[in-house]
Amino acid sequence: MVRQTTVLIAQMATTAGARAPLAHTANLVFVDLVRELKQQGLGNKVIADMFGLTLRAYHAKVARLSESGTERGRSLWEALLEFVRGKGPVSHLLILEHFSGDEETVVRGVLRDLVDTGLLFRAGRGDRATYRAMTDEDSALDGDGQHLAYLIWIVVDRYGPVTESEIAERVPADSEAIAAALELLVAEGRVVRSRGTEYSTDGCVIPLGSSAGWEAAVFDHYQAVVTALCTKLRLGRARAVAGEWVGGSTYAACVWDGHPLHDEVLGQLQRARDQASALRERIEAYNVVHAAPEEGTKKVIFYAGQAVLGLEEEGIDE
C-alpha cells in the first residue's frame, strides 16, 4: 500500500510536465503517521521502534515538526518557513529572537532541515548566517482559483460543517488563498456559510469533462477508496460477505479487438457512472421535499474505477 501510494504521489507530481516540490512530503507523512498511531493507542516507545528510531531521536524529530511554542496552531517547521518567506532575507539571530518561545536547539535543527531539503537558502555560517526562501511555485493557483476551490469543496462536503481553520488542516494552502476560495464557493452557491464561521454544502459534483478540478476528483476518489478500506478494518471484518454495506470488489477481464464482449467490458465504467448519476438525481429530488431525520441518517460513499492496461503501447489517447 505504501509503494502504491508513493507511485500515485510521483505521478501526480509530474503530471503534464509539472515538477511539484516534494521536499516537505516526508515530514508531513511522519507527522500524520505519528498522529494516527497515537489515536490507535500506541505509546511513543512503540512508535519510535516502528520508525527504527531511538526514543531520543524520535522525540527530537517530533519536537521539530510539532506545534511551535511561539506561534500556536502551527508546527514549528511551518511557522519558521512562513516567517522567512515573509521577512527574508532574514538573519539567524532575528529568527532566534522571533522564535524565543521554542528551544533554540530545536529551532536550529528545523533551520538545518529546511536548508537540507532546499526550501531555504543559507548565506554565511553560524550566527552571521542569513536565510531566504525558494520560490513558492507549489502554491501558485490558476487565475480564478477554481482548482483550489474544487478541493476545498470536496473537503467541506466530506467533513462539513467545518471552519476555515479545520479546512486549513486538510488543504495545503495559505490562509489567504483558502479564504478567497471559500468566498468564491459561497458566491457561486456551492457552499453555505452559517454561524459566521462554519461552512457546509448539500453535495459536491465535479462535472464530467471539467478541466478545472481534476486534482480534486483524484483526491476524492482516492479518499473514498481509503475510507472504505479503513472503515471495514475498524469494523473488524476481514472477508467479504453477501449483502454487506461496506467493502469493495475488483474484477479483471482479458478481451481483444473483435472479441464479442469487448465493448461491454470497456463500457462498464460508463454504465456505472450513468447508473450512479441517475440514482443521485433521484435522491436529490426526494431530499428537496423531505427533511432528513435527526437520527438514522447515513452518508454512503460509492466509488467506481476502471483501468485498461496497454493503452500507452498502442498509442491510444483517452
Order of alpha helices (4+ residues) and beta strands (2+ residues): alpha-alpha-alpha-alpha-alpha-beta-alpha-alpha-beta-beta-alpha-beta-alpha-alpha-beta-beta-alpha-alpha-alpha-alpha
